[in-house]
Amino acid sequence: MFASVLLTACSKKNEDPQPVTANPTTDNNSVALSIISIEPMKGKVGEQIKITINKKVNGAKVFFNNTLVKDMTTNGDKLVTVTIPDNATTGKVVVKQETETATSTTDFEITRPANQLASLPGEARSNVTTFAIDDKIYAGMGKVSGNYLKDFWVYDTGNDTWAQVANFPGESRTSAVSFVIGTKAYVGTGKGSKGKSYTDFWEYDASNDQWNQVAGFPGKARNQAVSFVLNGQGYVGTGRIDAATLVNGEVNGPATKDFWKYDPTSDKWIQVADFKGTERYSATSFTIDNKAYVGTGRSHDFYKDFWEYDPILDQWTQIADLPGKTRIGAVGFSFNSKGYVGLGIDDLSAAGTTYADDMWAYAPATKQWVSTNKPKSGARAYATAFGINSIGYIGLGDKLGKGSSLELWKYTP
């Protein structure tokens, strides 16, 4: 009987689950780094994903389709939890550790919230130059970690896709202005990598994807100016001109208030009435019914005053101030007979810099501003915005604490 009990006990012990012994070669340097699992295989920006590799985590870096993960924690020897980074797009997940690289066998799918559109495929950058021709949005140049760019991309609002177009042929730069007359865009001014501003101007023809140089801007070289189009002519004014001497390699010059008009037929510039408000840079503008509206920005102070420009009278008239805080780097655009201004950097306070997430609509008929829906894009500064076919588009720019953004969002007032 004793033997029978012993035999039963041994049999039961053999049926118990056995511990899985790790393959001793998985941590051996002779075995290539690989990704064991990614859970889940799709998600939204800001969500957390778990990644398991076949080696002990040791200074690993993770990328979502070439976008580096900044928020990552180690949960075990071979497991990390990462937060899907801003600007991540659908594509391979890559883990880099020491001298090795492991790539996922399938694409990780980035899902987008409602109203978010396809992101700009290029590098995330600040102070991008943008313009719209027909139903397409063009974006390019800007600055990435001290590097000034000259590439350009086009977004097709009809099929929600981006494609690269011809590079800007002038010097790489940031904080340039642009305006569109008919089916051609004009781009110029801005600040370059050598710390100096420019006066050159270039015409872009979307029909053949070519740039041609036109008459240079006759005012002082500047950056962070504003521009608009009235009666088939382009206007450029305000901005920050170069200082007599550079400070830490930067322009850091004073603000200005002069304005100039460009005629594409004669390829000539003429000076018009100076902006009536205080000189400033980093202001914004929009146009309605053959009149332009310019406001916000800064010089020694931040501003929220707004002025209307009549090209027939060559005259500026002050209108109601923008409600809310003073600001710089706001967006300004118009559609459906209203002008929209919002976002930007609020007036600096003792508490530190804050980014605005509001939007205000101005109606010339009532001469009043009315608060309207906040953009789904969230708070950001130096963004871009357009009204195309009664639809608003807002995106790019800088997000507080998160750097430059590649996102583009549909906006409904």
VEXDREN-2710 file (C-alpha; in Angstrom, 1 decimal):
% VEXDREN-2710
k/r/px/py/pz
1/MET/0.0/0.0/0.0
2/PHE/2.9/2.3/0.8
3/ALA/4.3/1.7/-2.7
4/SER/0.9/2.5/-4.3
5/VAL/0.7/5.9/-2.5
6/LEU/4.2/6.7/-3.4
7/LEU/3.6/5.9/-7.0
8/THR/0.4/8.0/-7.1
9/ALA/2.3/11.0/-5.6
10/CYS/5.1/10.7/-8.2
11/SER/2.6/10.5/-11.0
12/LYS/0.8/13.7/-9.8
13/LYS/4.1/15.6/-9.5
14/ASN/4.9/14.8/-13.1
15/GLU/1.5/16.3/-14.2
16/ASP/2.2/19.7/-12.5
17/PRO/3.2/22.6/-14.9
18/GLN/7.0/22.7/-15.2
19/PRO/8.9/26.0/-15.1
20/VAL/10.0/27.3/-18.5
21/THR/13.8/27.5/-18.6
22/ALA/15.1/30.5/-20.5
23/ASN/17.2/29.7/-23.5
24/PRO/20.7/30.6/-22.2
25/THR/21.6/31.9/-25.7
26/THR/18.9/34.6/-25.7
27/ASP/21.0/37.0/-23.6
28/ASN/24.2/35.9/-25.5
29/ASN/25.8/38.7/-27.5
30/SER/26.1/36.3/-30.4
31/VAL/22.3/36.4/-30.8
32/ALA/20.8/39.3/-32.8
33/LEU/18.5/41.7/-31.0
34/SER/14.9/41.1/-31.9
35/ILE/11.4/42.3/-30.9
36/ILE/9.4/39.4/-29.3
37/SER/6.0/41.2/-29.1
38/ILE/4.3/44.6/-29.3
39/GLU/1.0/44.9/-27.5
40/PRO/-1.3/46.2/-28.9
41/MET/-0.3/46.7/-32.5
42/LYS/-2.2/49.9/-33.0
43/GLY/-3.0/53.0/-30.9
44/LYS/-3.4/56.8/-30.7
45/VAL/-0.7/59.3/-29.9
46/GLY/-0.3/59.5/-26.2
47/GLU/-1.4/55.9/-25.5
48/GLN/0.9/53.4/-23.9
49/ILE/2.3/50.3/-25.6
50/LYS/4.3/47.4/-24.2
51/ILE/7.3/46.1/-26.1
52/THR/9.2/42.9/-25.3
53/ILE/12.7/42.2/-26.7
54/ASN/14.8/39.1/-26.5
55/LYS/17.6/40.8/-24.5
56/LYS/17.9/42.7/-21.2
57/VAL/17.0/46.3/-21.7
58/ASN/20.1/48.4/-21.6
59/GLY/19.8/52.0/-22.8
60/ALA/17.3/51.1/-25.5
61/LYS/15.8/53.7/-27.8
62/VAL/12.4/53.1/-29.5
63/PHE/11.1/54.7/-32.7
64/PHE/7.7/54.7/-34.3
65/ASN/8.3/55.1/-38.0
66/ASN/11.5/57.1/-37.4
67/THR/9.9/59.2/-34.6
68/LEU/11.8/58.8/-31.3
69/VAL/9.9/57.8/-28.1
70/LYS/10.6/60.3/-25.3
71/ASP/8.5/58.7/-22.6
72/MET/9.6/55.1/-21.8
73/THR/9.9/53.0/-18.6
74/THR/11.4/49.6/-18.0
75/ASN/9.0/47.1/-16.5
76/GLY/11.3/44.1/-16.5
77/ASP/14.5/42.8/-17.8
78/LYS/13.1/42.6/-21.4
79/LEU/9.9/44.6/-21.2
80/VAL/9.4/48.3/-21.7
81/THR/6.3/50.5/-21.7
82/VAL/6.4/53.4/-24.1
83/THR/4.1/56.3/-24.8
84/ILE/3.3/56.8/-28.5
85/PRO/5.0/60.1/-29.4
86/ASP/3.6/63.2/-31.0
87/ASN/4.1/63.1/-34.8
88/ALA/4.2/59.3/-34.9
89/THR/2.8/57.9/-38.1
90/THR/1.9/54.3/-39.2
91/GLY/5.0/52.3/-39.9
92/LYS/7.6/50.0/-38.4
93/VAL/8.6/50.0/-34.8
94/VAL/12.4/50.1/-34.3
95/VAL/14.4/49.3/-31.1
96/LYS/18.0/50.4/-31.0
97/GLN/20.3/49.2/-28.3
98/GLU/24.1/49.6/-28.1
99/THR/25.2/48.7/-31.7
100/GLU/22.1/46.6/-32.6
101/THR/18.8/47.4/-34.3
102/ALA/15.6/45.4/-34.3
103/THR/12.6/46.2/-36.5
104/SER/9.0/45.0/-36.2
105/THR/7.9/42.6/-39.0
106/THR/4.6/44.4/-39.5
107/ASP/3.6/48.1/-39.4
108/PHE/2.3/49.6/-36.2
109/GLU/-1.0/51.4/-37.0
110/ILE/-1.4/55.0/-35.6
111/THR/-5.1/55.6/-35.3
112/ARG/-6.3/59.3/-35.4
113/PRO/-9.0/61.1/-33.4
114/ALA/-12.0/62.5/-35.2
115/ASN/-11.1/65.6/-37.2
116/GLN/-7.3/64.9/-37.2
117/LEU/-5.9/64.7/-40.7
118/ALA/-2.7/63.2/-42.2
119/SER/0.4/64.6/-40.6
120/LEU/3.2/66.4/-42.5
121/PRO/5.7/63.7/-43.5
122/GLY/8.8/65.8/-43.2
123/GLU/10.7/66.7/-40.0
124/ALA/8.9/68.4/-37.2
125/ARG/9.9/72.0/-37.3
126/SER/9.2/75.5/-35.9
127/ASN/8.2/78.7/-37.8
128/VAL/7.1/76.9/-40.9
129/THR/6.1/78.9/-44.0
130/THR/2.7/78.0/-45.5
131/PHE/0.3/79.0/-48.2
132/ALA/-2.8/77.6/-50.0
133/ILE/-3.4/77.4/-53.7
134/ASP/-6.9/76.3/-54.7
135/ASP/-7.7/73.3/-52.5
136/LYS/-4.1/72.5/-51.6
137/ILE/-1.9/73.6/-48.6
138/TYR/1.8/74.0/-49.0
139/ALA/4.2/73.9/-46.1
140/GLY/8.0/74.1/-45.9
141/MET/11.2/75.5/-44.6
142/GLY/11.5/76.2/-40.8
143/LYS/14.0/75.2/-38.2
144/VAL/14.9/71.8/-36.5
145/SER/17.3/71.8/-33.6
146/GLY/19.4/74.6/-35.1
147/ASN/19.2/73.3/-38.6
148/TYR/17.4/75.5/-41.2
149/LEU/15.4/73.7/-43.9
150/LYS/14.2/74.5/-47.4
151/ASP/12.1/71.4/-48.3
152/PHE/8.4/71.9/-49.3
153/TRP/5.3/69.6/-49.1
154/VAL/1.8/69.9/-50.5
155/TYR/-1.4/68.6/-48.8
156/ASP/-4.3/67.6/-50.9
157/THR/-7.5/68.4/-49.0
158/GLY/-9.5/66.2/-51.4
159/ASN/-7.7/62.9/-50.5
160/ASP/-6.0/63.7/-47.2
161/THR/-2.5/63.0/-48.5
162/TRP/0.9/64.8/-48.5
163/ALA/3.5/64.8/-51.3
164/GLN/6.9/66.4/-51.5
165/VAL/7.4/69.2/-54.1
166/ALA/10.4/71.3/-55.3
167/ASN/12.6/72.7/-52.6
168/PHE/12.7/76.4/-52.0
169/PRO/15.6/77.6/-54.1
170/GLY/16.8/80.5/-51.8
171/GLU/18.7/80.1/-48.6
172/SER/17.3/77.9/-45.9
173/ARG/15.3/80.0/-43.5
174/THR/12.6/80.3/-40.8
175/SER/9.9/82.9/-40.1
176/ALA/9.5/83.9/-43.8
177/VAL/6.2/85.4/-45.2
178/SER/4.1/84.2/-48.1
179/PHE/1.1/85.3/-50.1
180/VAL/-0.9/83.9/-53.1
181/ILE/-2.0/85.8/-56.1
182/GLY/-4.1/83.8/-58.5
183/THR/-2.4/80.4/-58.8
184/LYS/1.0/81.5/-57.8
185/ALA/2.6/81.9/-54.4
186/TYR/5.3/84.4/-53.4
187/VAL/7.7/83.6/-50.5
188/GLY/10.4/85.8/-49.0
189/THR/12.1/87.5/-46.1
190/GLY/12.8/85.4/-43.0
191/LYS/15.9/84.6/-41.0
192/GLY/18.7/82.3/-42.1
193/SER/21.3/80.0/-40.4
194/LYS/23.9/82.8/-40.3
195/GLY/21.7/84.8/-38.0
196/LYS/20.7/87.4/-40.6
197/SER/17.4/88.2/-42.3
198/TYR/16.7/88.3/-46.0
199/THR/14.9/90.5/-48.6
200/ASP/14.8/88.1/-51.5
201/PHE/11.5/86.9/-52.9
202/TRP/10.5/83.9/-55.0
203/GLU/7.5/83.0/-57.1
204/TYR/6.2/79.4/-57.0
205/ASP/4.1/78.1/-59.9
206/ALA/2.2/75.0/-58.8
207/SER/1.3/74.1/-62.4
208/ASN/4.9/73.1/-63.2
209/ASP/6.3/72.8/-59.6
210/GLN/8.9/75.5/-60.3
211/TRP/10.4/78.5/-58.4
212/ASN/11.5/81.7/-60.1
213/GLN/13.1/84.7/-58.4
214/VAL/11.3/88.0/-58.5
215/ALA/12.0/91.6/-57.4
216/GLY/13.4/91.7/-53.9
217/PHE/11.6/93.3/-51.0
218/PRO/12.8/96.9/-50.9
219/GLY/12.4/97.5/-47.1
220/LYS/14.9/96.4/-44.5
221/ALA/15.7/92.7/-44.1
222/ARG/13.3/91.2/-41.6
223/ASN/11.7/88.1/-40.1
224/GLN/8.3/87.5/-38.4
225/ALA/6.5/89.9/-40.7
226/VAL/2.9/89.7/-41.8
227/SER/1.4/89.5/-45.3
228/PHE/-1.9/89.5/-47.1
229/VAL/-3.4/90.0/-50.6
230/LEU/-5.9/92.7/-51.7
231/ASN/-7.0/93.5/-55.3
232/GLY/-4.5/91.0/-56.8
233/GLN/-1.5/92.7/-55.0
234/GLY/0.6/91.4/-52.2
235/TYR/1.3/93.3/-49.0
236/VAL/4.2/92.8/-46.5
237/GLY/4.9/94.7/-43.4
238/THR/5.8/94.9/-39.7
239/GLY/8.4/92.3/-38.5
240/ARG/11.7/92.3/-36.8
241/ILE/14.7/93.9/-38.6
242/ASP/18.3/93.0/-38.0
243/ALA/20.3/94.5/-35.2
244/ALA/23.5/96.4/-35.9
245/THR/25.4/93.6/-34.4
246/LEU/24.4/90.0/-33.7
247/VAL/23.8/88.9/-30.2
248/ASN/24.7/85.2/-29.6
249/GLY/24.5/84.6/-33.3
250/GLU/20.9/85.8/-33.6
251/VAL/19.3/88.8/-35.2
252/ASN/17.5/90.1/-32.1
253/GLY/16.7/93.5/-33.7
254/PRO/13.9/96.0/-33.2
255/ALA/10.4/95.7/-34.4
256/THR/9.2/97.8/-37.4
257/LYS/5.8/99.1/-38.8
258/ASP/6.5/99.9/-42.5
259/PHE/4.4/98.3/-45.2
260/TRP/5.0/97.6/-48.9
261/LYS/2.9/96.5/-51.8
262/TYR/3.9/94.1/-54.6
263/ASP/2.4/94.1/-58.1
264/PRO/3.1/90.8/-59.9
265/THR/2.3/92.3/-63.3
266/SER/5.1/94.9/-63.2
267/ASP/7.2/93.0/-60.7
268/LYS/7.7/96.1/-58.6
269/TRP/7.2/97.1/-55.0
270/ILE/6.0/100.5/-53.7
271/GLN/5.7/101.7/-50.1
272/VAL/2.3/102.3/-48.6
273/ALA/1.1/103.8/-45.4
274/ASP/2.8/102.5/-42.3
275/PHE/0.9/100.3/-39.9
276/LYS/-0.9/102.7/-37.6
277/GLY/-0.4/100.7/-34.3
278/THR/2.8/100.3/-32.4
279/GLU/5.7/98.7/-34.3
280/ARG/5.7/94.9/-33.8
281/TYR/6.6/91.4/-35.0
282/SER/5.0/88.0/-34.7
283/ALA/1.5/89.6/-35.5
284/THR/-1.2/87.9/-37.5
285/SER/-3.6/88.9/-40.3
286/PHE/-6.7/88.0/-42.3
287/THR/-8.7/89.6/-45.1
288/ILE/-12.5/90.1/-45.7
289/ASP/-14.2/91.9/-48.5
290/ASN/-11.1/93.6/-49.9
291/LYS/-9.9/94.9/-46.5
292/ALA/-7.1/93.5/-44.4
293/TYR/-7.0/93.1/-40.6
294/VAL/-3.7/93.1/-38.6
295/GLY/-3.2/92.7/-34.9
296/THR/-1.6/91.0/-31.9
297/GLY/2.2/90.6/-31.8
298/ARG/4.9/92.2/-29.7
299/SER/7.8/94.7/-29.4
300/HIS/8.5/95.7/-25.9
301/ASP/5.0/94.6/-24.8
302/PHE/2.5/92.0/-26.0
303/TYR/-0.5/93.3/-27.9
304/LYS/-4.1/92.4/-28.7
305/ASP/-5.2/95.6/-30.6
306/PHE/-6.4/95.2/-34.2
307/TRP/-6.4/97.5/-37.2
308/GLU/-8.3/97.5/-40.5
309/TYR/-6.5/98.5/-43.7
310/ASP/-8.4/100.0/-46.7
311/PRO/-6.2/99.7/-49.9
312/ILE/-8.3/102.3/-51.7
313/LEU/-7.7/105.0/-49.1
314/ASP/-4.3/103.6/-48.1
315/GLN/-5.5/104.1/-44.6
316/TRP/-5.5/102.2/-41.2
317/THR/-8.4/102.3/-38.8
318/GLN/-8.4/100.8/-35.3
319/ILE/-11.2/98.3/-34.6
320/ALA/-12.2/96.4/-31.4
321/ASP/-9.3/94.7/-29.6
322/LEU/-9.1/90.9/-29.7
323/PRO/-10.8/89.7/-26.5
324/GLY/-8.8/87.5/-24.1
325/LYS/-5.1/87.9/-23.4
326/THR/-2.4/89.6/-25.5
327/ARG/-0.3/87.2/-27.5
328/ILE/2.2/86.4/-30.2
329/GLY/2.4/83.5/-32.7
330/ALA/-1.4/83.5/-33.2
331/VAL/-3.2/82.1/-36.3
332/GLY/-5.3/84.4/-38.5
333/PHE/-7.5/83.2/-41.4
334/SER/-10.9/83.9/-42.9
335/PHE/-13.8/82.1/-44.5
336/ASN/-17.6/82.4/-44.7
337/SER/-17.2/86.2/-44.4
338/LYS/-15.6/86.1/-40.9
339/GLY/-12.1/86.4/-39.7
340/TYR/-10.7/84.0/-37.1
341/VAL/-7.9/84.6/-34.7
342/GLY/-6.7/82.4/-31.9
343/LEU/-4.0/80.2/-30.3
344/GLY/-0.5/81.6/-29.8
345/ILE/1.6/82.4/-26.7
346/ASP/-0.1/84.3/-24.0
347/ASP/1.5/87.3/-22.5
348/LEU/4.4/86.1/-20.3
349/SER/3.6/86.2/-16.6
350/ALA/5.3/85.5/-13.4
351/ALA/3.9/82.0/-13.6
352/GLY/5.7/81.4/-16.9
353/THR/4.8/81.0/-20.6
354/THR/1.3/79.6/-21.4
355/TYR/-0.1/78.6/-24.8
356/ALA/-3.6/79.7/-25.8
357/ASP/-6.2/77.2/-27.1
358/ASP/-9.0/79.7/-27.8
359/MET/-10.5/81.0/-31.1
360/TRP/-12.4/84.2/-31.8
361/ALA/-14.5/85.2/-34.8
362/TYR/-14.7/88.8/-36.1
363/ALA/-17.6/90.0/-38.2
364/PRO/-17.1/93.3/-40.1
365/ALA/-20.9/93.8/-40.3
366/THR/-21.2/94.0/-36.5
367/LYS/-17.6/95.1/-35.8
368/GLN/-17.5/92.6/-32.9
369/TRP/-15.5/89.6/-31.8
370/VAL/-17.3/86.5/-30.6
371/SER/-15.8/83.4/-28.9
372/THR/-16.2/80.3/-31.0
373/ASN/-15.3/76.6/-30.8
374/LYS/-11.8/75.8/-29.5
375/PRO/-9.7/73.9/-32.1
376/LYS/-9.4/70.1/-31.6
377/SER/-5.7/70.7/-32.3
378/GLY/-5.2/72.0/-28.7
379/ALA/-3.0/74.8/-27.5
380/ARG/-0.1/75.7/-29.8
381/ALA/1.8/78.7/-31.2
382/TYR/3.2/79.6/-34.6
383/ALA/0.7/77.3/-36.2
384/THR/-0.9/77.6/-39.6
385/ALA/-4.5/78.0/-40.5
386/PHE/-6.6/78.3/-43.7
387/GLY/-10.2/78.4/-44.7
388/ILE/-10.7/76.3/-47.9
389/ASN/-14.1/75.5/-49.4
390/SER/-15.9/76.5/-46.1
391/ILE/-13.7/74.2/-44.1
392/GLY/-11.1/75.3/-41.6
393/TYR/-7.6/73.7/-41.4
394/ILE/-5.3/74.2/-38.4
395/GLY/-2.0/72.5/-37.6
396/LEU/1.8/72.4/-37.3
397/GLY/3.3/74.9/-34.9
398/ASP/4.8/74.4/-31.4
399/LYS/3.1/72.7/-28.5
400/LEU/4.2/73.7/-25.0
401/GLY/6.6/71.1/-23.5
402/LYS/6.3/68.9/-26.6
403/GLY/8.2/70.7/-29.3
404/SER/7.2/71.2/-32.9
405/SER/4.2/69.4/-34.3
406/LEU/3.5/67.7/-37.7
407/GLU/-0.3/67.4/-37.0
408/LEU/-3.0/68.9/-39.2
409/TRP/-6.6/69.2/-38.0
410/LYS/-10.0/70.0/-39.5
411/TYR/-11.6/73.0/-37.8
412/THR/-15.4/73.7/-37.4
413/PRO/-16.3/77.0/-35.8
END
